[in-house]
Amino acid sequence: MSRPGPRNLITDVPGLLVGNAEDRDVMTGSTVVFAEEPATAACAVAGGGPGTRETDLLRADTMVEQVDSIVLSGGSAYGLAAADGVAAKLGAMGRGFGLKDLPGVPPTPIVPAAILYDLANGGNKNWGETPPYRALGEEAFENRAASFPLGNVGCGLGANAGAHAGGLGSASLRTADGVTIGALAGVNCFGSVFMPDTTCFWAWPHELGGEFGGHRPPTDYACDPEEWGDAKMNPQPGQNTTIACIATDVILTPAQAQRVAQMALAGFSRAIRPVFAPFDGDALFVLSTGKVALEEPTPIQLTRMGELAASTLARAIARGVYEADQKVAA
């Protein structure tokens, strides 16, 4: 039977580390997913107000097929600068893409990124000409490790999930035949992650081992389609986003990774209601570290990967809010 990996984190996928950094005066942070070796990647964007970097590069018909790191950051457009700090660190390590090895010509680190909006959360944003995000990217990169906390950390520090505290969530799944899938999410959604008038997450059917509280709806529960639960009361364009990264050790081509990304978007809708709104910036990345061959028949196995990615992402989203709520309550 499939079950969570030993950490129940995206880093259960071999070859990945995650680092977080926060500025608690500003109430913001950044998160880095570091691939120990270049990883095949893809991206899917579903929200109406996304903020991203280098996502066009991840199309299946482009030249560069692998990335060095993925950055998820708070800070709205300012937060994209976190990827500059990560790129600088990677470049100093000699990591990056180059057509040829030429003397005096550094490689170009490939660091796609996505941001969420946390500028209106009450932190001190009077940073003048020196926003903190490049430094946060550098710090998060230096903090990379196999284990990391969830909730009010990294890109999830200043996040809000509907009317609740948002946060950084992660989950993993290890199948009986040796495949590992992980998900990481910064949850700052407009929609509600809870079923109306309950303490039950929309993602409850996908919960494994009580990882986000074990709450279940009443047996006679029925939901009004017009009832959205604890969504944000006054959504504004560009201020609501869930950003995520899916990872697997299965070998995927760029086109296959793109299909998994498209299917994994279902994980957002299993965990958040409503989702993909005009004022959401929802986006996700897929990484393949390329350790396990994709079995035949390929279309069936690829379908399986997309479905497992979606359910793992739904769990990660719920865990991010659950862990943030637990810390707020404490």
WONOR-V12065 format. One record per pair of residues at least 6 apart in sequence whose ideal C-beta (glycine too) atoms are under 7 Angstrom apart, sorted by the first residue. I is the first residue (numbers start at 1). GAP is how many residues later the second one is. D is the distance in Angstrom with one decimal. If there is no record, write none. Layout:
BEGIN
i=I gap=GAP d=D
i=I gap=GAP d=D
END
This chain:
BEGIN
i=1 gap=175 d=6.2
i=2 gap=171 d=5.4
i=2 gap=172 d=6.7
i=2 gap=173 d=4.6
i=2 gap=174 d=6.2
i=3 gap=171 d=6.3
i=3 gap=205 d=6.6
i=4 gap=167 d=6.7
i=4 gap=168 d=5.5
i=4 gap=169 d=6.3
i=4 gap=204 d=5.5
i=4 gap=205 d=6.6
i=5 gap=7 d=2.9
i=5 gap=167 d=3.9
i=5 gap=169 d=4.8
i=5 gap=175 d=6.0
i=6 gap=6 d=6.3
i=7 gap=139 d=7.0
i=7 gap=140 d=6.0
i=7 gap=165 d=6.9
i=8 gap=163 d=5.8
i=8 gap=164 d=5.5
i=8 gap=203 d=6.5
i=9 gap=138 d=7.0
i=9 gap=139 d=6.9
i=9 gap=161 d=4.6
i=9 gap=163 d=5.9
i=9 gap=173 d=6.6
i=10 gap=6 d=6.3
i=10 gap=8 d=6.4
i=10 gap=23 d=7.0
i=10 gap=160 d=5.0
i=10 gap=162 d=6.3
i=10 gap=172 d=3.3
i=10 gap=173 d=6.1
i=10 gap=174 d=4.4
i=10 gap=235 d=6.8
i=10 gap=237 d=5.4
i=11 gap=6 d=6.2
i=11 gap=7 d=5.7
i=11 gap=135 d=4.7
i=11 gap=171 d=6.9
i=12 gap=160 d=3.9
i=12 gap=162 d=6.7
i=12 gap=168 d=5.6
i=12 gap=170 d=5.5
i=13 gap=167 d=5.0
i=13 gap=169 d=4.5
i=13 gap=234 d=4.4
i=13 gap=235 d=6.2
i=13 gap=236 d=5.3
i=13 gap=276 d=6.0
i=14 gap=235 d=5.5
i=14 gap=275 d=6.3
i=14 gap=277 d=5.7
i=15 gap=20 d=6.3
i=15 gap=21 d=4.9
i=15 gap=22 d=6.1
i=15 gap=274 d=3.8
i=15 gap=276 d=6.9
i=16 gap=17 d=6.2
i=16 gap=18 d=6.9
i=16 gap=19 d=6.2
i=16 gap=231 d=5.7
i=16 gap=273 d=6.5
i=17 gap=17 d=4.6
i=17 gap=19 d=6.9
i=17 gap=127 d=4.0
i=17 gap=128 d=5.9
i=17 gap=129 d=6.1
i=18 gap=13 d=6.7
i=18 gap=14 d=6.8
i=18 gap=15 d=5.6
i=18 gap=126 d=6.3
i=18 gap=130 d=5.1
i=18 gap=166 d=6.7
i=19 gap=13 d=4.6
i=19 gap=15 d=6.7
i=19 gap=121 d=4.2
i=19 gap=122 d=5.6
i=19 gap=123 d=6.8
i=19 gap=124 d=3.9
i=19 gap=125 d=3.6
i=19 gap=126 d=6.7
i=20 gap=9 d=6.3
i=20 gap=11 d=5.2
i=20 gap=120 d=5.6
i=20 gap=123 d=6.1
i=20 gap=128 d=5.8
i=20 gap=133 d=4.9
i=20 gap=134 d=3.3
i=21 gap=8 d=5.9
i=21 gap=9 d=5.5
i=21 gap=115 d=4.6
i=21 gap=118 d=3.7
i=21 gap=119 d=3.9
i=21 gap=122 d=6.1
i=21 gap=133 d=7.0
i=22 gap=7 d=3.9
i=22 gap=131 d=6.3
i=22 gap=132 d=6.8
i=22 gap=135 d=4.9
i=23 gap=6 d=6.8
i=23 gap=109 d=4.8
i=23 gap=113 d=6.4
i=25 gap=98 d=6.7
i=25 gap=99 d=5.1
i=26 gap=97 d=4.6
i=26 gap=98 d=5.6
i=26 gap=99 d=6.4
i=26 gap=101 d=7.0
i=26 gap=106 d=5.9
i=27 gap=91 d=6.8
i=27 gap=94 d=5.3
i=27 gap=95 d=6.5
i=27 gap=96 d=2.7
i=27 gap=130 d=6.2
i=27 gap=131 d=4.3
i=28 gap=46 d=4.0
i=28 gap=47 d=5.4
i=28 gap=90 d=5.4
i=28 gap=95 d=6.2
i=28 gap=129 d=6.1
i=28 gap=130 d=4.8
i=29 gap=45 d=5.6
i=29 gap=107 d=6.3
i=29 gap=124 d=6.6
i=29 gap=125 d=4.7
i=29 gap=126 d=5.6
i=29 gap=128 d=4.0
i=30 gap=41 d=6.5
i=30 gap=43 d=4.1
i=30 gap=44 d=6.9
i=30 gap=49 d=6.7
i=30 gap=52 d=4.1
i=30 gap=103 d=6.3
i=30 gap=106 d=4.1
i=30 gap=107 d=5.3
i=30 gap=110 d=4.8
i=30 gap=124 d=6.3
i=30 gap=125 d=5.8
i=31 gap=41 d=4.6
i=31 gap=42 d=7.0
i=31 gap=109 d=6.1
i=31 gap=123 d=3.6
i=31 gap=124 d=4.4
i=31 gap=137 d=6.3
i=31 gap=155 d=6.6
i=32 gap=37 d=5.6
i=32 gap=39 d=5.6
i=32 gap=54 d=5.6
i=32 gap=105 d=6.8
i=32 gap=108 d=4.4
i=32 gap=109 d=5.1
i=32 gap=112 d=6.3
i=33 gap=36 d=6.2
i=33 gap=37 d=4.3
i=33 gap=151 d=6.4
i=33 gap=212 d=5.2
i=33 gap=254 d=7.0
i=34 gap=35 d=5.0
i=34 gap=107 d=6.8
i=34 gap=110 d=4.7
i=35 gap=32 d=6.7
i=35 gap=33 d=6.1
i=35 gap=34 d=6.4
i=35 gap=252 d=6.4
i=35 gap=254 d=6.6
i=38 gap=28 d=3.7
i=38 gap=29 d=6.7
i=38 gap=30 d=6.0
i=39 gap=27 d=5.8
i=39 gap=28 d=6.0
i=39 gap=248 d=4.5
i=39 gap=249 d=6.0
i=39 gap=250 d=5.2
i=40 gap=25 d=5.9
i=40 gap=26 d=5.6
i=40 gap=212 d=5.6
i=40 gap=214 d=6.0
i=40 gap=217 d=5.5
i=40 gap=248 d=4.3
i=40 gap=250 d=6.4
i=41 gap=17 d=5.4
i=41 gap=25 d=6.7
i=41 gap=26 d=4.4
i=41 gap=71 d=6.8
i=41 gap=216 d=6.4
i=41 gap=244 d=6.1
i=41 gap=245 d=6.5
i=41 gap=246 d=5.4
i=42 gap=16 d=5.4
i=42 gap=212 d=6.1
i=42 gap=215 d=3.7
i=42 gap=216 d=4.1
i=42 gap=219 d=4.6
i=42 gap=244 d=4.7
i=43 gap=12 d=4.5
i=43 gap=15 d=4.6
i=43 gap=69 d=6.6
i=43 gap=218 d=6.2
i=43 gap=240 d=6.7
i=43 gap=242 d=5.2
i=44 gap=217 d=3.9
i=44 gap=218 d=5.3
i=44 gap=221 d=5.5
i=44 gap=240 d=5.6
i=45 gap=7 d=6.7
i=45 gap=10 d=6.6
i=45 gap=238 d=4.4
i=46 gap=219 d=5.2
i=46 gap=222 d=6.9
i=46 gap=230 d=4.5
i=46 gap=236 d=4.8
i=47 gap=194 d=6.2
i=47 gap=229 d=5.7
i=47 gap=233 d=3.8
i=47 gap=234 d=4.4
i=47 gap=235 d=3.6
i=47 gap=236 d=6.6
i=48 gap=229 d=6.3
i=48 gap=230 d=3.7
i=48 gap=231 d=6.4
i=48 gap=232 d=6.2
i=49 gap=188 d=5.5
i=49 gap=189 d=4.3
i=49 gap=229 d=6.9
i=49 gap=230 d=5.6
i=49 gap=231 d=6.5
i=49 gap=232 d=4.7
i=50 gap=64 d=7.0
i=50 gap=231 d=4.2
i=50 gap=233 d=5.1
i=51 gap=25 d=6.3
i=51 gap=26 d=5.6
i=51 gap=29 d=6.7
i=51 gap=63 d=6.6
i=51 gap=64 d=4.2
i=51 gap=230 d=5.6
i=52 gap=61 d=6.7
i=52 gap=62 d=4.9
i=52 gap=231 d=5.8
i=53 gap=27 d=5.0
i=53 gap=30 d=5.5
i=53 gap=59 d=6.0
i=53 gap=60 d=4.2
i=54 gap=56 d=6.8
i=54 gap=57 d=6.9
i=54 gap=58 d=4.2
i=55 gap=57 d=6.0
i=57 gap=7 d=5.5
i=57 gap=53 d=7.0
i=57 gap=55 d=6.9
i=58 gap=54 d=6.2
i=60 gap=194 d=4.3
i=60 gap=195 d=4.2
i=60 gap=198 d=5.3
i=64 gap=33 d=5.4
i=64 gap=46 d=5.9
i=65 gap=189 d=5.1
i=66 gap=44 d=6.9
i=67 gap=43 d=4.4
i=67 gap=44 d=7.0
i=67 gap=45 d=5.9
i=68 gap=22 d=5.1
i=68 gap=27 d=5.0
i=68 gap=28 d=6.4
i=68 gap=41 d=4.9
i=68 gap=42 d=5.3
i=68 gap=43 d=6.2
i=69 gap=17 d=5.3
i=69 gap=21 d=6.5
i=69 gap=42 d=5.0
i=70 gap=42 d=5.8
i=70 gap=175 d=5.2
i=70 gap=215 d=5.0
i=70 gap=217 d=6.7
i=71 gap=11 d=5.1
i=71 gap=12 d=4.4
i=71 gap=15 d=5.6
i=71 gap=40 d=6.0
i=71 gap=42 d=3.8
i=71 gap=66 d=6.2
i=72 gap=42 d=5.9
i=72 gap=83 d=4.5
i=72 gap=114 d=5.0
i=72 gap=171 d=4.9
i=72 gap=173 d=6.7
i=73 gap=6 d=3.5
i=73 gap=9 d=4.2
i=73 gap=40 d=6.5
i=73 gap=42 d=5.1
i=73 gap=60 d=6.2
i=73 gap=82 d=5.2
i=74 gap=41 d=7.0
i=74 gap=42 d=5.8
i=74 gap=44 d=4.2
i=74 gap=81 d=5.2
i=74 gap=83 d=6.6
i=74 gap=84 d=5.1
i=75 gap=40 d=6.0
i=75 gap=43 d=6.7
i=75 gap=56 d=6.8
i=75 gap=58 d=5.2
i=76 gap=39 d=5.8
i=76 gap=41 d=4.7
i=76 gap=43 d=5.4
i=76 gap=162 d=6.9
i=77 gap=38 d=6.8
i=78 gap=53 d=4.4
i=78 gap=55 d=5.6
i=79 gap=36 d=4.0
i=79 gap=54 d=5.0
i=80 gap=33 d=5.6
i=80 gap=35 d=5.8
i=81 gap=50 d=6.4
i=81 gap=52 d=4.1
i=81 gap=53 d=4.7
i=82 gap=31 d=6.7
i=82 gap=51 d=4.4
i=82 gap=52 d=6.7
i=82 gap=54 d=5.4
i=82 gap=55 d=3.3
i=83 gap=28 d=4.5
i=83 gap=30 d=4.1
i=83 gap=54 d=6.2
i=84 gap=50 d=5.0
i=84 gap=53 d=6.6
i=85 gap=49 d=4.2
i=85 gap=50 d=6.4
i=85 gap=52 d=3.0
i=85 gap=53 d=3.8
i=85 gap=56 d=6.9
i=86 gap=25 d=5.1
i=86 gap=51 d=4.6
i=86 gap=55 d=5.0
i=87 gap=22 d=4.4
i=87 gap=24 d=4.8
i=88 gap=50 d=6.9
i=89 gap=49 d=5.9
i=89 gap=52 d=4.6
i=90 gap=6 d=6.2
i=90 gap=19 d=3.7
i=90 gap=21 d=6.9
i=91 gap=15 d=5.7
i=91 gap=18 d=5.3
i=94 gap=13 d=6.6
i=95 gap=12 d=6.7
i=95 gap=14 d=5.5
i=96 gap=11 d=3.1
i=96 gap=12 d=4.6
i=96 gap=13 d=4.0
i=96 gap=14 d=6.7
i=97 gap=10 d=6.0
i=97 gap=11 d=5.1
i=97 gap=13 d=5.6
i=98 gap=7 d=6.9
i=98 gap=9 d=4.3
i=98 gap=10 d=6.7
i=112 gap=173 d=6.3
i=114 gap=129 d=4.2
i=114 gap=169 d=4.5
i=116 gap=39 d=6.4
i=116 gap=43 d=6.2
i=116 gap=70 d=5.5
i=116 gap=72 d=4.1
i=116 gap=125 d=4.0
i=116 gap=127 d=5.5
i=116 gap=165 d=6.8
i=117 gap=71 d=6.6
i=117 gap=121 d=5.7
i=117 gap=122 d=4.3
i=117 gap=123 d=6.7
i=117 gap=124 d=6.0
i=118 gap=40 d=3.3
i=118 gap=41 d=6.1
i=118 gap=70 d=6.6
i=119 gap=6 d=5.9
i=120 gap=119 d=6.5
i=121 gap=37 d=4.4
i=121 gap=39 d=6.9
i=123 gap=35 d=6.1
i=140 gap=14 d=6.8
i=150 gap=17 d=6.6
i=150 gap=18 d=5.6
i=150 gap=19 d=5.7
i=150 gap=20 d=6.1
i=150 gap=169 d=6.0
i=150 gap=170 d=6.2
i=150 gap=173 d=4.0
i=151 gap=16 d=4.3
i=151 gap=17 d=6.6
i=151 gap=169 d=6.9
i=151 gap=172 d=3.4
i=151 gap=173 d=4.2
i=151 gap=175 d=6.8
i=151 gap=176 d=4.8
i=152 gap=13 d=6.8
i=152 gap=15 d=5.5
i=152 gap=172 d=5.2
i=152 gap=175 d=5.4
i=153 gap=15 d=5.3
i=154 gap=14 d=4.8
i=155 gap=13 d=6.1
i=155 gap=31 d=3.9
i=156 gap=10 d=6.0
i=156 gap=11 d=3.9
i=156 gap=12 d=3.3
i=156 gap=30 d=5.0
i=156 gap=31 d=6.6
i=156 gap=164 d=5.9
i=156 gap=168 d=6.7
i=159 gap=7 d=3.0
i=159 gap=8 d=6.0
i=159 gap=27 d=6.1
i=159 gap=28 d=5.9
i=159 gap=29 d=3.8
i=160 gap=6 d=4.8
i=160 gap=28 d=6.1
i=161 gap=26 d=4.8
i=161 gap=27 d=6.8
i=161 gap=28 d=5.4
i=161 gap=32 d=5.3
i=161 gap=160 d=4.6
i=162 gap=27 d=6.4
i=162 gap=28 d=7.0
i=162 gap=29 d=6.0
i=162 gap=30 d=4.2
i=162 gap=31 d=6.5
i=162 gap=68 d=4.5
i=162 gap=69 d=4.7
i=162 gap=70 d=5.7
i=163 gap=67 d=3.9
i=163 gap=69 d=6.6
i=164 gap=66 d=6.1
i=164 gap=157 d=5.8
i=164 gap=161 d=6.1
i=165 gap=159 d=4.2
i=165 gap=160 d=5.8
i=165 gap=163 d=4.9
i=166 gap=21 d=4.4
i=166 gap=22 d=4.8
i=166 gap=154 d=6.7
i=166 gap=155 d=6.2
i=166 gap=158 d=6.1
i=167 gap=20 d=6.0
i=167 gap=153 d=4.2
i=167 gap=154 d=6.0
i=167 gap=156 d=5.7
i=167 gap=157 d=3.1
i=168 gap=18 d=5.6
i=168 gap=152 d=5.4
i=169 gap=16 d=4.9
i=169 gap=18 d=6.1
i=169 gap=147 d=4.3
i=169 gap=148 d=5.6
i=169 gap=149 d=6.9
i=169 gap=150 d=3.9
i=169 gap=151 d=2.4
i=169 gap=152 d=7.0
i=169 gap=154 d=6.7
i=170 gap=12 d=6.9
i=170 gap=13 d=6.5
i=170 gap=14 d=4.8
i=170 gap=146 d=5.2
i=170 gap=149 d=6.6
i=171 gap=12 d=5.4
i=171 gap=40 d=7.0
i=171 gap=141 d=5.3
i=171 gap=144 d=3.9
i=171 gap=145 d=4.2
i=171 gap=148 d=5.8
i=172 gap=8 d=6.5
i=172 gap=9 d=6.7
i=172 gap=10 d=4.2
i=172 gap=140 d=6.8
i=173 gap=8 d=4.9
i=173 gap=135 d=5.9
i=173 gap=139 d=5.1
i=174 gap=6 d=5.1
i=178 gap=114 d=6.4
i=179 gap=69 d=6.9
i=179 gap=70 d=6.9
i=179 gap=71 d=5.7
i=179 gap=113 d=5.9
i=180 gap=68 d=6.6
i=180 gap=69 d=5.0
i=181 gap=67 d=4.8
i=181 gap=127 d=5.1
i=181 gap=128 d=5.8
i=181 gap=131 d=5.2
i=182 gap=65 d=4.7
i=182 gap=130 d=6.8
i=183 gap=61 d=6.3
i=183 gap=63 d=5.3
i=183 gap=129 d=4.4
i=183 gap=130 d=4.3
i=183 gap=133 d=3.9
i=184 gap=60 d=6.3
i=184 gap=61 d=4.7
i=184 gap=132 d=6.2
i=185 gap=57 d=6.0
i=185 gap=59 d=4.2
i=185 gap=128 d=6.5
i=185 gap=131 d=4.5
i=185 gap=132 d=4.9
i=185 gap=135 d=5.6
i=186 gap=56 d=6.8
i=186 gap=57 d=4.9
i=187 gap=55 d=5.2
i=187 gap=130 d=5.3
i=187 gap=133 d=4.4
i=187 gap=134 d=5.6
i=188 gap=52 d=6.3
i=188 gap=53 d=5.2
i=188 gap=54 d=6.4
i=189 gap=51 d=5.8
i=189 gap=53 d=4.9
i=189 gap=83 d=4.8
i=189 gap=86 d=6.7
i=189 gap=91 d=6.7
i=190 gap=41 d=5.9
i=190 gap=42 d=5.0
i=190 gap=45 d=4.6
i=190 gap=50 d=3.7
i=190 gap=87 d=5.5
i=190 gap=89 d=6.2
i=190 gap=90 d=5.7
i=191 gap=37 d=6.6
i=191 gap=40 d=5.2
i=191 gap=81 d=4.4
i=191 gap=82 d=5.1
i=191 gap=83 d=4.7
i=191 gap=84 d=5.3
i=192 gap=36 d=5.8
i=192 gap=37 d=3.5
i=192 gap=38 d=4.5
i=192 gap=39 d=4.8
i=192 gap=81 d=5.9
i=193 gap=8 d=5.7
i=193 gap=9 d=6.1
i=193 gap=78 d=5.9
i=193 gap=79 d=5.7
i=193 gap=124 d=6.5
i=193 gap=125 d=6.2
i=193 gap=128 d=5.0
i=194 gap=6 d=6.6
i=194 gap=7 d=6.1
i=194 gap=35 d=5.4
i=194 gap=36 d=5.7
i=195 gap=7 d=5.9
i=195 gap=22 d=5.7
i=195 gap=28 d=6.5
i=195 gap=34 d=6.4
i=196 gap=27 d=6.1
i=196 gap=31 d=4.6
i=196 gap=33 d=4.0
i=198 gap=19 d=5.7
i=199 gap=16 d=4.9
i=200 gap=15 d=4.4
i=200 gap=16 d=6.0
i=200 gap=17 d=4.7
i=201 gap=11 d=5.9
i=201 gap=14 d=6.9
i=201 gap=117 d=4.4
i=202 gap=68 d=6.7
i=202 gap=69 d=5.6
i=202 gap=70 d=6.8
i=202 gap=71 d=5.8
i=203 gap=67 d=5.7
i=203 gap=68 d=4.2
i=203 gap=111 d=4.2
i=203 gap=112 d=6.2
i=203 gap=114 d=6.4
i=203 gap=115 d=4.1
i=204 gap=11 d=6.6
i=204 gap=12 d=6.1
i=206 gap=64 d=6.6
i=206 gap=105 d=4.6
i=206 gap=108 d=4.8
i=206 gap=109 d=5.3
i=207 gap=7 d=6.9
i=207 gap=108 d=6.6
i=208 gap=107 d=6.8
i=211 gap=104 d=6.6
i=211 gap=108 d=5.9
i=212 gap=106 d=4.4
i=212 gap=107 d=5.2
i=212 gap=110 d=3.8
i=213 gap=109 d=5.7
i=228 gap=45 d=6.3
i=228 gap=46 d=6.3
i=229 gap=44 d=7.0
i=232 gap=8 d=6.5
i=235 gap=44 d=4.9
i=236 gap=43 d=6.3
i=237 gap=42 d=4.6
i=238 gap=41 d=6.5
i=238 gap=43 d=6.6
i=239 gap=40 d=6.5
i=240 gap=39 d=5.4
i=240 gap=40 d=4.9
i=241 gap=39 d=5.8
i=241 gap=40 d=3.6
i=241 gap=41 d=6.1
i=242 gap=26 d=6.1
i=242 gap=30 d=6.6
i=242 gap=40 d=5.2
i=242 gap=75 d=6.5
i=243 gap=40 d=5.5
i=244 gap=40 d=4.1
i=244 gap=69 d=5.9
i=245 gap=39 d=6.7
i=245 gap=40 d=4.6
i=245 gap=42 d=6.5
i=246 gap=14 d=6.9
i=246 gap=18 d=5.1
i=246 gap=38 d=6.2
i=246 gap=40 d=4.7
i=246 gap=63 d=4.7
i=246 gap=67 d=6.2
i=247 gap=40 d=4.3
i=247 gap=42 d=6.8
i=248 gap=40 d=5.8
i=248 gap=57 d=6.5
i=249 gap=40 d=5.2
i=249 gap=42 d=4.0
i=249 gap=43 d=5.0
i=250 gap=38 d=6.3
i=250 gap=42 d=5.1
i=250 gap=44 d=5.4
i=250 gap=55 d=6.2
i=251 gap=37 d=6.4
i=251 gap=39 d=4.6
i=251 gap=41 d=6.6
i=251 gap=42 d=5.6
i=251 gap=43 d=5.8
i=252 gap=8 d=6.7
i=252 gap=36 d=4.0
i=252 gap=42 d=6.8
i=256 gap=46 d=5.7
i=257 gap=29 d=4.7
i=257 gap=31 d=5.6
i=259 gap=43 d=6.0
i=259 gap=47 d=6.4
i=260 gap=26 d=5.1
i=260 gap=42 d=7.0
i=260 gap=45 d=5.2
i=260 gap=46 d=4.8
i=260 gap=49 d=5.5
i=261 gap=23 d=6.2
i=261 gap=25 d=4.4
i=263 gap=43 d=2.7
i=263 gap=44 d=6.6
i=263 gap=46 d=6.5
i=263 gap=47 d=6.0
i=264 gap=20 d=6.0
i=264 gap=22 d=6.7
i=264 gap=42 d=6.2
i=264 gap=45 d=3.9
i=264 gap=46 d=5.0
i=264 gap=49 d=5.6
i=265 gap=19 d=6.7
i=266 gap=44 d=4.1
i=267 gap=42 d=6.8
i=267 gap=43 d=4.1
i=267 gap=44 d=6.7
i=267 gap=46 d=2.9
i=267 gap=47 d=4.5
i=268 gap=7 d=4.9
i=268 gap=8 d=7.0
i=268 gap=14 d=5.7
i=269 gap=6 d=5.2
i=270 gap=40 d=6.7
i=270 gap=44 d=4.0
i=271 gap=43 d=4.2
i=271 gap=46 d=3.9
i=271 gap=47 d=5.7
i=272 gap=45 d=6.6
i=275 gap=7 d=6.5
i=276 gap=6 d=5.7
i=294 gap=7 d=5.3
i=294 gap=8 d=7.0
i=295 gap=6 d=5.1
END
